[in-house]
Amino acid sequence: MLNWQSIKARVVVLFGDRQTKHSIAQKKTDLYELLQSSADLSLSSLDASERQIRALFGYPFFAQKIDDDVTADLAWLYLSHWDGYNREKAIRRLNTVARNSVLLAILIRRLNDWVPQVQAAARLVLPSVVAASNPDDVVDALFAILPHWSSWQRIEPESRQVVFNLMQQPALIERYKIKLIAAESGGISHVLAQLGRASNLDQHLADIASDAAQPAIRCKAYQSMLNGEMSWLESRQWQWTDLRYCKGRLQPVSASRLLSLQYPFLQTLNIAATDRSVMVRRLAAQSLINHLERVGQDALALAERFSRDAAPSVAERGEFILKKLSNRVGIGQS
């Protein structure tokens, strides 16, 4: 099995010495193995992965500027070059499919590049590369990007629209659903929220809520169904807290939209109330508090269920609802 570190070490030994002569064929073979082994890099820590690729350009066997010897395949490695000119030229040379999800995610990150010309090149090339690439690699790359892209400060509106267009591709919706349900770790609930900017997943929320492995994903799906809207983190804006000492912090800015279809509130609430996760049951109890008038006579049975819950945070909400209902009865009788 190819491994990035072992292949890199072999290439450095073979080609790190300027005085040693090696055949062009041997050099290309080893560099292509290095390119292929880039799939071994971390998709969850793309900053670290890019630093590992960028470190290659400190060795003499790597051309410091893109020339005719750098093929379209090897240009993928130059997406992480420290020189914006080389990054732009590498992007414009891409005419092949992405070899793996790591390299594709790095290309998407160029939409937040600090050089405007690099962003423009990425906007031009990315749609055709994505269309030709493995759909599973596209989904994996997007799932790595979406939890963080709302904090991108340099991305231009045109570049943001390119990501939004990728999120809406009909051919990927079923894969989004499958990955959301199967994911067992990671901040995938943030991915669901970002994908919720578009309405493509609205019809699948019930399946995600009932089948997702992660409680946070089920909770987000139930929350959207119960509220009738999807909310997400739009951006982070700087807010001064003390101008005298130049202190401040980034504040989250949320946005939301109404779902394209409405789920039956009481039925959804009853299902959420029996979920195996305390997080989801607590959400259901809080939703009952917020919509007590809407539930009507069925509120009593739900409140009693919540009050008997083994989780204190759920039971105390159930007791609160029972007390509120008993006060209403007492006022009515008096």
Summary of the structure (lengths in Angstrom):
residues: 334
radius of gyration: 25.8
end to end distance: 78.7
largest distance: 99.7
contacts: 999
relative contact order: 0.06
helix: 66%
strand: 8%
